Amino acid sequence: MMNQPVNFYQVTRCTETNAFTAMLRYQSGNFAVKAKSKEIDSMKILADALYSHGVAVSEMDGFFLSVSFRFGKEFDLLKINESACLNLELKSTLQHYTSEQAEEKIRSQLRKNKHYLSVLGRKLYLYTVVTDSMKCYHMTEDGSFTEIGFSEIVSAVKHFFGAYLSDIESLFRPSEYLVSPLNHSRKFLEHIYFLTHDQEEKKKEILEKMYSESVMLGLTGEAGTGKTLMLYDIARELSQNASVLTIHCASEIPVGLSAIEHQIQNLKIFRPKDFQNQDLSAVLDKYQYILTDETQRVYSGLIMQIHDYIRKNQKSAFICFDSRQTLSIQEENQNIAQWAYQHCDKIYTLKNTIRTNAEIMHFIRKLHNLNYHIPAQMQAELPQHVRICYAGNGLETDNFLDYYRLPRNGRYQFISLDSCNAVIGQEFDNVMLILDKIFYYDENQKLCAHNNQEFLYMHRLYQALTRARDRLVLIITDKNLFMQMISALGDELS
């Protein structure tokens, strides 16, 4: 998807919705962009006002309109040059709000925009214009929020006349915004993270249900859809009013989660083994809400007891699970997902992968099935995110591991397929794996595993691959496997 800047004045001469949308799509190259009638009206009002106050048509070059990026945030008007960023948000009217509510709504949006845009490392100019009253507001870089005159908007636009960036897609990397509570506890505690619109909507409904009634709710989705972040974001909200227990389904609690537990009052984190040799009811009596992450890894007896307990005691539970993320035959056989669909009052599904970038997700599909075709728009970007190396012996393998561990080469996190349990729920910007002779492609070009290890190693491989947020390195030690894989990728990219 392209996002090219347009001339704001020129595009807003089209006031009919279909014509405006067609013009914007044609000039920006983004054929997914949409604009509502009220938004178009507000844009024309602003463009006319700027022109009448002395802003030349040429000074309205370089704007991105109704632009959104991979992480799902949309901006009304955005213009970026090498040193600064101008953001203008438009409101058609705020007549349905009190003045205090209206200002808080505007302040909240600009505060979020400030967070999203601060990653650019440029000076920020953040404004909102209410086009029915032409009231204008400004948020400074230190977070101060004030009402201003329209003349300041005019000055800001004139200030940005000249050179601007036309390719800004690469500036907005999802990995800068989407954090893991396990690996980025400081960002989580300081609210420096992002929930998509879909996550926000589901979170709102989940909280309303858990506050108002005794329920067991579930959340599912593939790796990278943001289940863990949502769970701990919900846990934080719940803990403001009552005691909360979260269950982390791994052998040890990561340092990041320990920091969160220490900083958030009314929040306690257990592992499943912490319930052993204890009276479960006596433990759960201390908490109003019980939340479980990676529930497919909990032994079924525990989750069934929690279900029975909350039903009897008018409490609520929230569980996250992914049936593809089992790591043992025992986990697979107990089929927590099937149990959840039978016993939860409602199950929500996150569909869009937001942690792992799209190129890596398409590569994972290609890796598992060489017949899969990576979309054309992803092919050119793939080598920037995925590297494949062939190592003919142990020394060469060690050399590659050492090379990619260097800070200047990305400080990649090595994940051994024999110890995937150690990275449950975690994520890393850069990940490297070793694929050896255990793996092979069958006659249908599908990846398999030798020696009756198919289930175990295929699940471990998927778990390890989906820990990567931005870049992935595969060190292949089997020549046949390497040749099939690299040949298939070469054909794809040719």
Phi, psi and omega per residue, in radians:
M1 nan 2.144 3.106
M2 -1.499 2.686 2.992
N3 -2.443 1.664 3.137
Q4 -1.819 2.541 3.134
P5 -1.252 2.731 -3.120
V6 -2.282 2.958 3.007
N7 -1.495 2.027 -3.038
F8 -1.029 -0.754 -3.126
Y9 -1.132 -0.787 -3.065
Q10 -1.101 -0.803 -3.097
V11 -1.150 -0.642 -3.059
T12 -1.371 0.043 3.011
R13 -1.275 -0.314 3.094
C14 -1.601 1.884 -3.061
T15 -1.698 -0.297 3.096
E16 -1.371 2.345 -2.957
T17 -0.947 -0.878 -3.094
N18 -1.115 -0.709 -3.139
A19 -1.174 -0.733 3.115
F20 -1.065 -0.840 -3.117
T21 -1.075 -0.752 3.133
A22 -1.096 -0.762 3.126
M23 -1.104 -0.787 -3.119
L24 -1.136 -0.724 3.113
R25 -1.115 -0.746 -3.108
Y26 -1.121 -0.803 -3.056
Q27 -1.347 -0.589 -3.104
S28 -1.502 -0.365 -3.057
G29 1.357 0.048 -3.134
N30 -1.772 1.749 -3.055
F31 -1.506 0.136 3.044
A32 -1.758 -0.161 -3.051
V33 -1.169 2.458 3.131
K34 -2.343 2.633 3.067
A35 -2.494 2.418 3.126
K36 -1.520 2.824 -3.084
S37 -1.009 -0.755 -3.139
K38 -1.123 -0.668 3.126
E39 -1.132 -0.706 3.127
I40 -1.118 -0.764 3.120
D41 -1.044 -0.760 -3.136
S42 -1.124 -0.684 3.121
M43 -1.117 -0.725 3.137
K44 -1.150 -0.724 3.112
I45 -1.027 -0.783 -3.133
L46 -1.141 -0.799 -3.128
A47 -1.060 -0.743 3.123
D48 -1.128 -0.709 -3.137
A49 -1.149 -0.720 3.105
L50 -1.082 -0.771 -3.116
Y51 -1.110 -0.753 -3.117
S52 -1.186 -0.352 3.101
H53 -1.712 0.308 2.981
G54 1.673 0.149 3.072
V55 -1.454 2.093 -3.102
A56 -1.255 2.724 3.104
V57 -0.978 -0.718 -3.132
S58 -1.145 -0.441 3.122
E59 -1.364 -0.101 3.081
M60 -1.761 0.288 3.011
D61 -1.264 2.802 2.902
G62 1.430 0.274 -3.129
F63 -1.651 2.433 2.927
F64 -1.670 2.210 -3.086
L65 -1.932 2.375 3.115
S66 0.810 0.794 -3.025
V67 -1.631 2.414 3.068
S68 -2.303 2.734 -3.083
F69 -2.123 3.137 -3.008
R70 -0.981 -0.527 -3.103
F71 -1.436 -0.008 2.945
G72 1.675 -0.101 -3.130
K73 -1.408 2.361 3.135
E74 -1.959 2.495 3.064
F75 -2.105 2.482 3.123
D76 -1.236 -1.012 3.096
L77 -2.344 2.306 -3.081
L78 -2.462 2.352 3.071
K79 -2.452 2.316 -3.041
I80 -2.298 2.348 2.954
N81 -2.115 -2.934 -3.021
E82 -1.169 -0.395 -3.037
S83 -2.146 -0.195 -3.037
A84 -2.598 2.923 -3.140
C85 -2.423 2.239 3.101
L86 -1.901 2.187 3.111
N87 -2.176 2.122 3.075
L88 -2.027 2.076 3.065
E89 -1.811 2.504 -3.071
L90 -2.040 2.401 2.997
K91 -2.174 2.224 -3.137
S92 -1.240 -0.684 3.108
T93 -2.823 2.707 3.028
L94 -2.306 0.517 -3.069
Q95 -1.170 -0.368 -3.101
H96 -1.455 -0.007 -3.125
Y97 -2.017 2.693 2.930
T98 -1.203 2.872 -3.124
S99 -1.068 -0.643 3.129
E100 -1.177 -0.754 3.131
Q101 -1.131 -0.703 -3.126
A102 -1.100 -0.814 -3.127
E103 -1.146 -0.638 3.121
E104 -1.177 -0.655 3.107
K105 -1.086 -0.774 3.131
I106 -1.179 -0.780 -3.132
R107 -1.040 -0.765 -3.114
S108 -1.085 -0.744 3.139
Q109 -1.146 -0.765 -3.133
L110 -1.173 -0.582 3.092
R111 -1.109 -0.742 3.099
K112 -1.144 -0.765 3.125
N113 -1.055 -0.690 3.100
K114 -1.030 -0.751 3.115
H115 -1.106 -0.835 -3.097
Y116 -1.108 -0.701 -3.045
L117 -1.477 -0.298 -3.107
S118 -1.104 -0.402 -3.141
V119 -1.134 -0.314 -3.123
L120 -1.234 -0.344 -3.126
G121 1.205 0.480 -3.134
R122 -2.092 2.800 3.066
K123 -1.152 2.343 -3.045
L124 -1.866 2.367 3.022
Y125 -2.108 1.890 -2.979
L126 -2.050 2.124 -3.067
Y127 -2.413 2.721 2.954
T128 -2.288 2.412 3.068
V129 -2.115 2.194 3.048
V130 -1.654 1.886 -2.850
T131 -1.363 -0.290 3.084
D132 -1.377 -0.428 3.133
S133 -2.003 -0.237 -3.062
M134 1.033 0.477 2.961
K135 -1.284 2.474 -3.066
C136 -2.241 2.568 -3.099
Y137 -2.356 2.661 -3.084
H138 -2.375 2.375 2.986
M139 -2.013 2.189 -3.139
T140 -1.453 3.006 -3.108
E141 -1.188 -0.365 3.083
D142 -1.554 0.075 3.069
G143 1.639 -0.002 3.108
S144 -1.185 2.497 -3.044
F145 -2.246 2.147 -3.083
T146 -2.485 2.698 2.985
E147 -1.469 2.432 -3.070
I148 -2.303 2.971 3.044
G149 -1.486 2.777 -3.113
F150 -1.095 -0.417 -3.129
S151 -1.041 -0.525 3.109
E152 -1.211 -0.610 3.072
I153 -1.122 -0.772 3.118
V154 -1.023 -0.807 -3.138
S155 -1.098 -0.694 -3.128
A156 -1.107 -0.760 3.141
V157 -1.147 -0.751 3.112
K158 -1.105 -0.621 3.134
H159 -1.060 -0.505 -3.078
F160 -1.618 0.159 3.103
F161 -1.205 2.373 3.128
G162 2.156 -2.524 -3.067
A163 -1.127 2.394 3.071
Y164 -2.510 2.836 -3.131
L165 -1.506 2.379 3.105
S166 -1.805 -0.299 3.126
D167 -2.094 1.715 -3.076
I168 -2.005 -0.033 -3.089
E169 -0.986 -0.710 -3.075
S170 -1.236 -0.264 -3.140
L171 -1.296 -0.406 -3.043
F172 -1.888 1.558 -3.138
R173 -1.643 2.212 3.131
P174 -0.939 -0.583 -3.101
S175 -1.099 -0.325 3.109
E176 -1.348 -0.325 -3.001
Y177 -1.988 -0.485 -3.001
L178 -1.766 1.847 -2.992
V179 -1.862 2.753 3.037
S180 -1.809 2.236 3.064
P181 -1.002 -0.494 -3.107
L182 -1.263 -0.632 -3.044
N183 -1.875 -0.281 -3.080
H184 -2.315 1.023 -3.049
S185 -1.097 -0.628 -3.127
R186 -1.102 -0.823 3.127
K187 -1.084 -0.681 3.125
F188 -1.116 -0.826 -3.106
L189 -1.130 -0.536 3.137
E190 -1.629 0.201 3.105
H191 1.076 0.478 3.116
I192 -1.617 1.194 3.101
Y193 -2.714 3.050 -2.962
F194 -2.328 2.336 2.925
L195 -1.899 2.382 3.097
T196 -1.185 2.923 3.105
H197 -1.018 -0.730 3.121
D198 -1.062 -0.771 3.120
Q199 -1.130 -0.726 3.138
E200 -1.069 -0.760 -3.134
E201 -1.121 -0.761 3.123
K202 -1.172 -0.707 3.109
K203 -1.034 -0.778 -3.130
K204 -1.022 -0.808 -3.128
E205 -1.183 -0.708 3.134
I206 -1.065 -0.806 3.138
L207 -1.107 -0.735 3.129
E208 -1.041 -0.752 3.140
K209 -1.187 -0.744 -3.089
M210 -1.233 -0.531 3.095
Y211 -1.272 -0.578 -2.939
S212 -1.750 -0.272 -3.072
E213 -2.714 2.933 3.072
S214 -1.493 1.996 -3.069
V215 -2.470 2.752 2.870
M216 -2.053 2.030 -3.104
L217 -1.991 2.625 -3.131
G218 -2.180 2.710 3.072
L219 -2.388 2.205 3.130
T220 -2.258 2.944 -3.120
G221 2.777 2.792 3.140
E222 -1.189 2.962 3.070
A223 -1.012 2.388 3.083
G224 1.583 0.048 -3.136
T225 -1.519 -0.112 3.032
G226 1.693 0.459 -3.103
K227 -1.141 -0.821 -3.088
T228 -1.124 -0.740 3.111
L229 -1.070 -0.755 3.118
M230 -1.089 -0.738 -3.111
L231 -1.061 -0.813 -3.096
Y232 -1.332 -0.462 3.016
D233 -1.151 -0.747 3.091
I234 -1.161 -0.715 3.116
A235 -1.048 -0.714 3.123
R236 -1.070 -0.787 3.135
E237 -1.084 -0.822 -3.116
L238 -1.089 -0.613 -3.067
S239 -1.200 -0.224 3.109
Q240 -1.246 -0.326 -3.078
N241 -2.158 -0.254 -3.083
A242 -2.812 2.978 -3.135
S243 -1.377 2.462 -3.042
V244 -2.268 2.374 3.025
L245 -2.022 2.191 2.991
T246 -1.950 2.525 -3.135
I247 -1.973 2.069 3.130
H248 -1.752 2.019 -2.958
C249 -1.532 1.146 3.034
A250 -2.497 2.959 -3.089
S251 -1.220 -0.497 3.140
E252 -2.349 2.682 3.088
I253 -1.561 2.125 -3.132
P254 -1.059 2.735 -3.137
V255 -0.991 -0.691 -3.119
G256 -1.053 -0.748 3.128
L257 -1.210 -0.607 3.078
S258 -1.070 -0.691 3.112
A259 -1.127 -0.698 3.121
I260 -1.141 -0.772 3.117
E261 -1.045 -0.680 -3.108
H262 -1.225 -0.595 -3.027
Q263 -1.561 -0.462 -3.078
I264 -1.742 2.048 3.114
Q265 -1.170 2.634 3.105
N266 1.205 0.238 3.118
L267 -2.049 2.248 3.086
K268 -2.235 2.440 -3.128
I269 -2.042 2.207 3.101
F270 -2.027 2.773 2.869
R271 -1.794 2.748 3.115
P272 -0.952 -0.650 -3.101
K273 -1.217 -0.270 3.112
D274 -1.215 -0.270 3.122
F275 -1.518 -0.197 -3.097
Q276 -1.108 2.445 3.115
N277 1.080 0.433 3.076
Q278 -2.186 2.691 3.017
D279 -1.340 1.899 -3.029
L280 -1.007 -0.759 -3.133
S281 -1.083 -0.688 3.138
A282 -1.115 -0.613 3.101
V283 -1.246 -0.862 -3.041
L284 -1.240 -0.370 3.104
D285 -1.008 -0.395 -3.076
K286 -1.409 -0.151 -2.987
Y287 -2.244 2.497 3.098
Q288 -1.546 -0.532 -3.087
Y289 -2.229 2.365 3.110
I290 -2.119 2.120 -3.102
L291 -2.113 2.369 -3.085
T292 -2.227 2.176 3.098
D293 -1.722 2.642 -3.140
E294 0.894 0.851 -2.988
T295 -1.117 -0.399 3.119
Q296 -1.093 -0.213 -3.134
R297 -1.773 -0.022 3.089
V298 -1.396 2.433 3.054
Y299 -1.140 2.370 -2.914
S300 -1.010 -0.558 -3.125
G301 -1.040 -0.676 -3.098
L302 -1.179 -0.818 -3.091
I303 -1.184 -0.561 3.085
M304 -1.184 -0.679 3.106
Q305 -1.152 -0.682 3.092
I306 -1.103 -0.751 3.112
H307 -1.023 -0.860 -3.128
D308 -1.098 -0.655 -3.100
Y309 -1.140 -0.843 -3.082
I310 -1.180 -0.531 3.108
R311 -1.159 -0.664 -3.096
K312 -1.383 -0.461 -2.981
N313 -1.970 0.214 3.072
Q314 0.971 0.785 3.068
K315 -2.024 -3.126 -3.074
S316 -2.287 2.625 3.109
A317 -2.325 2.682 3.118
F318 -2.430 2.164 -3.078
I319 -2.165 2.463 3.035
C320 -1.950 2.461 -3.132
F321 -2.726 2.776 3.079
D322 -2.567 1.944 -3.055
S323 -1.122 -0.342 3.133
R324 -1.402 -0.172 -3.015
Q325 -1.801 0.514 3.018
T326 -1.402 2.567 -3.072
L327 -2.129 0.168 3.106
S328 -2.654 2.802 3.084
I329 -1.071 -0.666 3.139
Q330 -1.067 -0.782 3.120
E331 -1.100 -0.703 -3.140
E332 -1.137 -0.766 -3.049
N333 -1.199 -0.571 -3.110
Q334 -1.320 -0.318 2.958
N335 0.835 1.101 3.133
I336 -1.055 -0.588 -3.127
A337 -1.037 -0.807 3.128
Q338 -1.095 -0.729 3.105
W339 -1.056 -0.745 -3.110
A340 -1.077 -0.754 -3.135
Y341 -1.147 -0.414 3.126
Q342 -1.498 -0.450 -2.971
H343 -2.041 -0.311 3.132
C344 -1.358 2.563 3.084
D345 -1.209 -0.576 3.067
K346 -2.776 2.518 3.091
I347 -2.136 2.251 3.118
Y348 -1.767 2.605 -3.118
T349 -2.166 2.224 2.997
L350 -1.659 2.194 -3.007
K351 -1.845 -0.479 -3.031
N352 -1.687 2.163 3.086
T353 -1.279 2.096 -3.073
I354 -2.031 -0.354 -3.138
R355 -1.393 -0.893 -3.115
T356 -1.523 2.336 -3.093
N357 -1.205 2.798 -3.008
A358 -1.079 -0.629 -3.123
E359 -1.074 -0.758 3.141
I360 -1.165 -0.707 -3.141
M361 -1.109 -0.683 3.093
H362 -1.209 -0.622 3.081
F363 -1.108 -0.718 3.130
I364 -1.032 -0.722 3.092
R365 -1.123 -0.697 3.114
K366 -1.148 -0.719 3.134
L367 -1.037 -0.725 -3.105
H368 -1.346 -0.423 3.139
N369 -2.587 1.842 -3.064
L370 -1.143 -0.217 3.094
N371 -1.395 -0.226 -3.135
Y372 -1.239 2.395 -3.134
H373 -1.838 2.133 3.100
I374 -1.234 2.318 3.140
P375 -0.929 2.507 -3.034
A376 -0.996 -0.659 -3.086
Q377 -1.215 -0.262 -3.140
M378 -1.654 -0.343 -2.969
Q379 -1.103 -0.747 -3.090
A380 -1.157 -0.505 -3.102
E381 -1.513 -0.272 -3.017
L382 -0.993 -0.803 -3.108
P383 -1.092 -0.354 3.106
Q384 -1.312 -0.320 -3.052
H385 -1.999 -0.356 -3.098
V386 -2.311 2.213 3.045
R387 -2.089 2.493 3.096
I388 -2.165 2.248 -3.132
C389 -2.116 2.587 3.004
Y390 -1.894 2.212 3.100
A391 -2.072 2.013 -3.053
G392 -1.442 -0.205 3.134
N393 -2.725 3.098 -3.082
G394 -1.102 -0.642 -3.139
L395 -1.114 -0.780 3.141
E396 -1.128 -0.656 3.075
T397 -1.057 -0.841 3.126
D398 -1.073 -0.660 3.134
N399 -1.097 -0.735 3.109
F400 -1.169 -0.716 3.112
L401 -1.048 -0.788 3.124
D402 -1.125 -0.704 -3.101
Y403 -1.079 -0.848 -3.064
Y404 -1.388 -0.182 3.036
R405 -1.407 -0.295 -3.113
L406 -1.121 2.432 3.134
P407 -0.950 -0.720 -3.095
R408 -1.226 -0.276 3.131
N409 -1.826 0.119 3.032
G410 2.047 -0.135 -3.128
R411 0.801 1.017 -3.101
Y412 -1.163 2.507 3.048
Q413 -1.569 2.085 3.089
F414 -1.458 2.271 3.088
I415 -2.066 2.059 3.077
S416 -1.438 2.375 3.132
L417 -1.201 -0.211 3.103
D418 -1.556 -0.075 -3.105
S419 -2.421 0.709 -3.114
C420 -1.143 -0.434 3.135
N421 -1.028 -0.439 -3.093
A422 -1.241 -0.279 -3.096
V423 -2.047 0.398 3.112
I424 -0.966 2.180 3.072
G425 1.328 -0.084 -3.081
Q426 -1.608 2.920 3.112
E427 -2.540 2.714 -3.118
F428 -2.476 2.553 3.116
D429 -1.044 -0.819 -3.051
N430 -2.216 2.276 -3.070
V431 -2.272 2.468 3.004
M432 -2.235 2.534 -3.108
L433 -2.313 2.767 2.990
I434 -1.951 2.187 3.028
L435 -1.929 2.098 -3.072
D436 -1.966 -2.812 -3.020
K437 -1.229 -0.067 3.029
I438 -1.068 -0.546 -3.056
F439 -1.717 2.606 3.073
Y440 -2.762 2.856 3.057
Y441 -1.784 2.326 3.130
D442 -1.459 -3.021 -3.067
E443 -1.159 -0.298 3.110
N444 -1.695 0.207 3.108
Q445 1.181 0.436 3.106
K446 -1.808 2.444 -3.104
L447 -1.266 2.329 -3.121
C448 -2.352 3.075 3.098
A449 -2.275 2.480 -3.123
H450 -1.386 3.018 2.886
N451 1.036 0.725 3.102
N452 0.990 0.447 -3.116
Q453 -1.858 0.221 -2.986
E454 -0.973 -0.958 -3.075
F455 -1.032 -0.893 -3.031
L456 -1.056 -0.895 -3.018
Y457 -1.366 -0.553 3.087
M458 -1.165 -0.672 3.095
H459 -1.228 -0.681 3.094
R460 -1.120 -0.702 3.137
L461 -1.092 -0.797 3.130
Y462 -1.078 -0.747 3.115
Q463 -1.031 -0.810 -3.096
A464 -1.188 -0.774 -3.124
L465 -1.039 -0.686 -3.048
T466 -1.455 0.133 2.996
R467 -1.435 -0.269 -3.055
A468 -1.446 2.287 3.104
R469 -1.652 -0.591 -2.979
D470 -2.259 -0.793 -3.079
R471 -2.409 2.638 -3.043
L472 -2.423 2.367 3.043
V473 -2.133 2.243 3.026
L474 -1.937 2.153 3.054
I475 -1.760 1.930 -3.062
I476 -1.714 2.202 -3.116
T477 -1.862 -0.040 3.084
D478 -1.883 2.134 -3.011
K479 -1.118 -0.750 -3.129
N480 -1.092 -0.754 3.118
L481 -1.067 -0.782 -3.134
F482 -1.084 -0.810 -3.083
M483 -1.102 -0.723 3.125
Q484 -1.138 -0.728 -3.080
M485 -1.214 -0.851 -3.069
I486 -1.212 -0.572 3.096
S487 -1.157 -0.733 3.125
A488 -1.115 -0.723 3.113
L489 -1.186 -0.675 3.106
G490 -1.076 -0.724 3.105
D491 -1.138 -0.653 -3.119
E492 -1.123 -0.697 -3.019
L493 -1.586 -0.097 -3.093
S494 -1.357 nan nan
